[in-house]
Amino acid sequence: MLTFRPHYFIIAVLLFIIEVLIALFLHDEIIRPYVGDFVVVILIYCFLRAFLNIAVLPTALFVLLFSYTLEVLQYFNLVERLGLQKYKLARIVIGTSFEWIDLLAYTLGVLFIVYLEKTKTARRWNHGGSQLS
């Protein structure tokens, strides 16, 4: 079940850096809220795939459900209910405001992941390689 895939880990680290840069330096109405949500599901997916030997689709669905769950918890003001509103890290990680469009960004991010993985797998099959796990 445990494995290490350096290419997924490197992508996860790069996406994490991008997320931090977005959070620190972009205060716009498009990239920070929506592109950030799109990218974060790819980041989580790559991090999981870097260490866990779980197939693409179950991993992608887990990431999507995890993201939806966090968004719903934002709807119920989880940060405030836990008394964590003073902690910036808790507000960033858990989030503080529910947005329906965030669910769309998460969904598009996961669909993008599945598309990329499917095309990568198809290329390997077409070139005589083995299927990705």
C-alpha positions in Angstrom: 0.0 0.0 0.0 2.9 2.4 0.7 5.1 3.5 -2.1 7.1 6.5 -3.1 6.7 8.1 -6.5 9.1 11.0 -6.8 7.4 12.5 -9.8 4.1 13.0 -7.9 6.0 14.3 -4.9 7.9 16.9 -7.0 4.6 18.0 -8.6 3.0 18.2 -5.2 5.8 20.4 -3.8 5.7 22.7 -6.9 1.9 23.0 -6.6 2.3 23.8 -2.9 4.7 26.6 -3.7 2.3 27.9 -6.3 -0.5 27.8 -3.7 1.6 29.7 -1.1 2.5 32.3 -3.7 -1.1 32.7 -4.7 -2.1 33.1 -1.0 0.6 35.6 -0.2 0.7 37.8 -3.3 -2.6 37.5 -5.2 -5.7 39.2 -3.9 -7.8 39.2 -7.0 -11.3 37.9 -7.6 -10.4 35.0 -10.0 -7.0 33.4 -9.5 -6.9 33.3 -5.7 -10.4 32.0 -5.0 -11.0 29.7 -8.1 -7.7 28.8 -9.6 -6.4 28.2 -6.1 -9.3 25.7 -5.5 -8.7 24.0 -8.8 -5.0 23.6 -8.1 -5.4 22.5 -4.5 -7.2 19.3 -5.4 -4.4 18.5 -7.9 -1.9 19.1 -5.1 -3.7 16.8 -2.6 -4.1 14.2 -5.3 -0.4 14.3 -6.2 0.6 14.2 -2.6 -1.5 11.1 -1.9 -0.2 9.4 -5.1 3.4 10.1 -4.1 3.0 7.9 -1.0 0.0 5.6 -1.5 -0.3 2.8 -4.0 -4.0 3.4 -4.8 -5.4 3.6 -8.3 -6.2 6.8 -10.0 -10.0 6.9 -9.8 -10.4 6.0 -6.1 -7.7 8.5 -5.2 -9.4 11.2 -7.3 -12.8 10.4 -5.9 -11.4 10.6 -2.3 -9.9 14.0 -3.0 -13.1 15.2 -4.4 -15.2 14.0 -1.5 -12.6 15.4 1.0 -12.8 18.8 -0.8 -16.6 18.8 -0.8 -16.6 17.8 2.9 -14.3 20.8 3.8 -16.5 23.1 1.8 -19.6 21.9 3.6 -17.9 22.3 6.9 -17.2 25.9 5.9 -21.0 26.3 5.4 -21.4 25.3 9.1 -18.7 27.7 10.2 -16.4 24.9 11.6 -13.5 27.2 12.3 -15.7 29.3 14.6 -17.4 26.3 16.2 -14.0 24.9 17.1 -12.8 28.3 18.4 -10.1 28.5 15.9 -10.9 31.8 14.3 -7.9 33.5 15.9 -5.5 31.0 14.1 -4.7 32.1 10.5 -3.5 28.6 9.6 -6.8 27.0 10.6 -8.7 29.7 8.6 -6.5 29.0 5.6 -6.6 25.2 5.7 -10.2 24.7 6.7 -11.6 27.8 5.2 -14.2 30.2 6.4 -16.7 30.9 3.7 -18.9 28.5 1.7 -19.2 29.1 -2.0 -21.1 26.9 -4.5 -18.6 27.8 -7.2 -15.8 26.2 -5.1 -17.4 22.9 -5.6 -17.3 23.4 -9.3 -13.6 24.4 -9.1 -12.9 21.2 -7.1 -14.8 19.1 -9.6 -13.0 20.6 -12.6 -9.7 20.0 -10.9 -10.4 16.4 -10.3 -11.8 15.9 -13.9 -8.5 17.5 -15.1 -6.5 15.0 -13.0 -8.5 12.0 -14.4 -8.1 13.3 -17.9 -4.4 13.7 -17.6 -4.0 10.3 -15.9 -6.1 8.6 -18.6 -4.1 10.2 -21.5 -0.8 9.3 -19.7 -2.0 5.7 -19.3 -3.2 5.6 -22.9 0.2 6.8 -24.2 2.0 4.2 -22.2 -0.2 1.4 -23.5 0.2 2.7 -27.1 4.0 2.8 -26.7 4.3 -0.7 -25.3 4.5 0.3 -21.6 2.6 -0.9 -18.7 -0.5 0.5 -17.2 -0.3 3.0 -14.3 -1.5 1.8 -11.0 
